[in-house]
């Protein structure tokens, strides 16, 4: 374990660097002092600010990979442009640039998660201004005072947006802080990822790199397969010990399934029906398997800490205390995936395979045993959805089968009953409505209630849900909406593409907010491939559109918005859920 937690953390500083060939600047917002610092080309000022706030947490977006190394480069006396190019152009990790960086410790917290699409996309989703500065980053001269002022303006804006994103996902920060405090770790760990923190807490010993047993995983003795035994036997065959191989088109309980190395799943596609449905979920499935059968314990010096996290997750779930449960749930779910990451101190692919393979086979075992008493609607990773033919009779029988499975496997199940309607596109997109209680269970981007960090084509989600739950026609929902933000499509190009074309006109923004237009003179939007120079339509974008990159919150819908395009889009998605 690391040393005792350091004292004297006073608050948070939010920061962002902009680097040019002959200039650099940083905007730092001190949330405690309620003061904003703007430093341009002055290493002395930056050093003074750093020294005055060395026990503060510096918060940025992608700062783990970029901004902290620009800061340290300047403090070391290096040219920040060289470090910028080392990271951005050459694609190197910043810490490799110089060992001298270690002379300047920084408690850096990165708001960006591995799955994030970029700060500009979040700004777009939140309805905020996403216009880009007119000052090019490849400018080959000193910036003018006007150009400096404009860059500062946009940099301040990005820092403000980072604050907003941070406030909307404080659970991630609170999780890190909780475990740092609980286990008496150094505040240095706030700079690490959840995975790195988990590895420290569990005492990851890096022994996994020396193991040579990736495919020597056990098939658990508690597995009782008969009808579908051949699916389990496939994994035991050395000829199939190849992650590119999978078992396609396996019919299980009348539903087509795929079984692969990362998990198995199957679902009735484009399916909608009325009846009595049961969601049967294994409680914290993968971590529960890990604890019960000690998978991955050989790479943990402190498995008792894993058990503390897992047991607390389950205990708070049973109590219904969502707030207390949150850090344990987040950390519990972050652990098993580390066993497939070579860079992790918890690397142990055999144990990961043991969890994934046995997890899907035990769930298959359950499906085989309940198949005579219900209709399978879907099977996915840690749970199943079934439809009961005769609730009064079949529920008790099914409950007995599940109980036997629980006793045999050591897992626990959660039951949720819905008497009503299901709409299902595929295994990852469905909506269940209980017509008696009004309870709704939604999964997938098409029907989930969108938050401020995922607010993309929200009117489509609303139209689908309004129809499915309340029977409101799609046309009515879309025609009555007068808030332009509800119709936004936020599109950002990746580094594979150089720029966006609006018709034939290149635009400077790499992230844009698009709306369907009924004006035939308005063109469409395309992206230009960096290598092939070919163009491709932006995903889901309309043939005719207008771009609105200003703050869109509260903006009314203009006459030229093509509502019919959204109606057609929503109806197409409805058909994907089995609605004719």
Secondary structure in CASP SS format (residue, H / E / C, confidence):
PFRMAT SS
TARGET T0000
AUTHOR 0000-0000-0000
METHOD secondary structure of the structure
MODEL  1
X C 1.00
X C 1.00
X C 1.00
X C 1.00
X C 1.00
X C 1.00
X C 1.00
X C 1.00
X C 1.00
X C 1.00
X C 1.00
X E 1.00
X E 1.00
X E 1.00
X E 1.00
X E 1.00
X E 1.00
X E 1.00
X E 1.00
X C 1.00
X C 1.00
X C 1.00
X C 1.00
X E 1.00
X E 1.00
X E 1.00
X E 1.00
X E 1.00
X E 1.00
X E 1.00
X C 1.00
X C 1.00
X C 1.00
X C 1.00
X E 1.00
X E 1.00
X E 1.00
X E 1.00
X E 1.00
X E 1.00
X C 1.00
X C 1.00
X H 1.00
X H 1.00
X H 1.00
X H 1.00
X H 1.00
X H 1.00
X H 1.00
X H 1.00
X H 1.00
X H 1.00
X C 1.00
X C 1.00
X C 1.00
X C 1.00
X E 1.00
X E 1.00
X E 1.00
X E 1.00
X C 1.00
X C 1.00
X C 1.00
X C 1.00
X C 1.00
X C 1.00
X H 1.00
X H 1.00
X H 1.00
X H 1.00
X H 1.00
X H 1.00
X H 1.00
X H 1.00
X H 1.00
X H 1.00
X C 1.00
X C 1.00
X C 1.00
X H 1.00
X H 1.00
X H 1.00
X H 1.00
X H 1.00
X H 1.00
X H 1.00
X H 1.00
X H 1.00
X C 1.00
X C 1.00
X C 1.00
X C 1.00
X C 1.00
X H 1.00
X H 1.00
X H 1.00
X C 1.00
X C 1.00
X H 1.00
X H 1.00
X H 1.00
X H 1.00
X H 1.00
X C 1.00
X C 1.00
X C 1.00
X E 1.00
X E 1.00
X E 1.00
X E 1.00
X C 1.00
X C 1.00
X C 1.00
X C 1.00
X C 1.00
X C 1.00
X C 1.00
X C 1.00
X H 1.00
X H 1.00
X H 1.00
X H 1.00
X H 1.00
X H 1.00
X H 1.00
X C 1.00
X C 1.00
X C 1.00
X C 1.00
X C 1.00
X C 1.00
X C 1.00
X C 1.00
X C 1.00
X C 1.00
X C 1.00
X C 1.00
X C 1.00
X C 1.00
X C 1.00
X C 1.00
X C 1.00
X C 1.00
X C 1.00
X H 1.00
X H 1.00
X H 1.00
X H 1.00
X H 1.00
X H 1.00
X H 1.00
X H 1.00
X H 1.00
X H 1.00
X H 1.00
X H 1.00
X H 1.00
X H 1.00
X H 1.00
X H 1.00
X H 1.00
X H 1.00
X H 1.00
X H 1.00
X H 1.00
X H 1.00
X H 1.00
X H 1.00
X C 1.00
X H 1.00
X H 1.00
X H 1.00
X H 1.00
X H 1.00
X H 1.00
X H 1.00
X H 1.00
X H 1.00
X H 1.00
X H 1.00
X H 1.00
X H 1.00
X C 1.00
X C 1.00
X C 1.00
X C 1.00
X H 1.00
X H 1.00
X H 1.00
X H 1.00
X H 1.00
X C 1.00
X C 1.00
X H 1.00
X H 1.00
X H 1.00
X H 1.00
X H 1.00
X H 1.00
X H 1.00
X H 1.00
X C 1.00
X C 1.00
X E 1.00
X C 1.00
X C 1.00
X H 1.00
X H 1.00
X H 1.00
X H 1.00
X C 1.00
X C 1.00
X C 1.00
X C 1.00
X C 1.00
X C 1.00
X C 1.00
X C 1.00
X C 1.00
X C 1.00
X C 1.00
X C 1.00
X C 1.00
X C 1.00
X C 1.00
X C 1.00
X C 1.00
X C 1.00
X H 1.00
X H 1.00
X H 1.00
X H 1.00
X H 1.00
X H 1.00
X H 1.00
X H 1.00
X C 1.00
X H 1.00
X H 1.00
X H 1.00
X C 1.00
X C 1.00
X C 1.00
X C 1.00
X C 1.00
X C 1.00
X E 1.00
X E 1.00
X E 1.00
X E 1.00
X E 1.00
X E 1.00
X C 1.00
X C 1.00
X E 1.00
X E 1.00
X E 1.00
X E 1.00
X E 1.00
X C 1.00
X C 1.00
X C 1.00
X C 1.00
X E 1.00
X E 1.00
X E 1.00
X E 1.00
X C 1.00
X C 1.00
X C 1.00
X E 1.00
X E 1.00
X E 1.00
X E 1.00
X E 1.00
X E 1.00
X E 1.00
X E 1.00
X E 1.00
X E 1.00
X E 1.00
X E 1.00
X C 1.00
X C 1.00
X H 1.00
X H 1.00
X H 1.00
X H 1.00
X H 1.00
X H 1.00
X H 1.00
X H 1.00
X H 1.00
X C 1.00
X C 1.00
X C 1.00
X H 1.00
X H 1.00
X H 1.00
X E 1.00
X C 1.00
X C 1.00
X H 1.00
X H 1.00
X H 1.00
X H 1.00
X H 1.00
X H 1.00
X H 1.00
X H 1.00
X H 1.00
X H 1.00
X H 1.00
X H 1.00
X H 1.00
X H 1.00
X H 1.00
X H 1.00
X H 1.00
X C 1.00
X C 1.00
X H 1.00
X H 1.00
X H 1.00
X H 1.00
X H 1.00
X H 1.00
X H 1.00
X H 1.00
X H 1.00
X H 1.00
X H 1.00
X H 1.00
X H 1.00
X H 1.00
X H 1.00
X H 1.00
X H 1.00
X H 1.00
X H 1.00
X C 1.00
X C 1.00
X C 1.00
X C 1.00
X C 1.00
X C 1.00
X C 1.00
X C 1.00
X H 1.00
X H 1.00
X H 1.00
X H 1.00
X H 1.00
X H 1.00
X H 1.00
X H 1.00
X H 1.00
X H 1.00
X H 1.00
X H 1.00
X H 1.00
X H 1.00
X H 1.00
X H 1.00
X H 1.00
X H 1.00
X H 1.00
X H 1.00
X H 1.00
X H 1.00
X H 1.00
X H 1.00
X H 1.00
X E 1.00
X E 1.00
X E 1.00
X E 1.00
X E 1.00
X E 1.00
X E 1.00
X C 1.00
X C 1.00
X E 1.00
X E 1.00
X E 1.00
X E 1.00
X E 1.00
X E 1.00
X C 1.00
X C 1.00
X H 1.00
X H 1.00
X H 1.00
X H 1.00
X H 1.00
X H 1.00
X H 1.00
X H 1.00
X H 1.00
X H 1.00
X H 1.00
X H 1.00
X H 1.00
X H 1.00
X H 1.00
X H 1.00
X H 1.00
X H 1.00
X H 1.00
X C 1.00
X C 1.00
X C 1.00
X E 1.00
X E 1.00
X E 1.00
X E 1.00
X E 1.00
X E 1.00
X E 1.00
X E 1.00
X E 1.00
X E 1.00
X E 1.00
X E 1.00
X E 1.00
X E 1.00
X C 1.00
X C 1.00
X E 1.00
X E 1.00
X E 1.00
X E 1.00
X E 1.00
X E 1.00
X C 1.00
X C 1.00
X C 1.00
X C 1.00
X C 1.00
X E 1.00
X E 1.00
X E 1.00
X E 1.00
X C 1.00
X C 1.00
X C 1.00
X C 1.00
X C 1.00
X C 1.00
X C 1.00
X C 1.00
X C 1.00
X C 1.00
X C 1.00
X C 1.00
X C 1.00
X C 1.00
X H 1.00
X H 1.00
X H 1.00
X H 1.00
X H 1.00
X H 1.00
X H 1.00
X H 1.00
X H 1.00
X H 1.00
X H 1.00
X H 1.00
X H 1.00
X C 1.00
X C 1.00
X C 1.00
X H 1.00
X H 1.00
X H 1.00
X H 1.00
X H 1.00
X H 1.00
X H 1.00
X C 1.00
X C 1.00
X E 1.00
X H 1.00
X H 1.00
X H 1.00
X H 1.00
X C 1.00
X E 1.00
X E 1.00
X E 1.00
X E 1.00
X C 1.00
X C 1.00
X C 1.00
X C 1.00
X E 1.00
X E 1.00
X E 1.00
X E 1.00
X E 1.00
X E 1.00
X C 1.00
X C 1.00
X E 1.00
X E 1.00
X E 1.00
X C 1.00
X C 1.00
X C 1.00
X E 1.00
X E 1.00
X E 1.00
X E 1.00
X E 1.00
X E 1.00
X E 1.00
X C 1.00
X C 1.00
X C 1.00
X C 1.00
X C 1.00
X C 1.00
X C 1.00
X E 1.00
X E 1.00
X E 1.00
X E 1.00
X E 1.00
X C 1.00
X C 1.00
X C 1.00
X C 1.00
X C 1.00
X E 1.00
X E 1.00
X E 1.00
X C 1.00
X C 1.00
X C 1.00
X C 1.00
X C 1.00
X C 1.00
X C 1.00
X E 1.00
X E 1.00
X E 1.00
X C 1.00
X C 1.00
X C 1.00
X C 1.00
X C 1.00
X C 1.00
X C 1.00
X C 1.00
X E 1.00
X C 1.00
X C 1.00
X C 1.00
X C 1.00
X E 1.00
X C 1.00
X H 1.00
X H 1.00
X H 1.00
X H 1.00
X H 1.00
X H 1.00
X H 1.00
X H 1.00
X H 1.00
X H 1.00
X H 1.00
X H 1.00
X H 1.00
X H 1.00
X C 1.00
X C 1.00
X C 1.00
X C 1.00
END
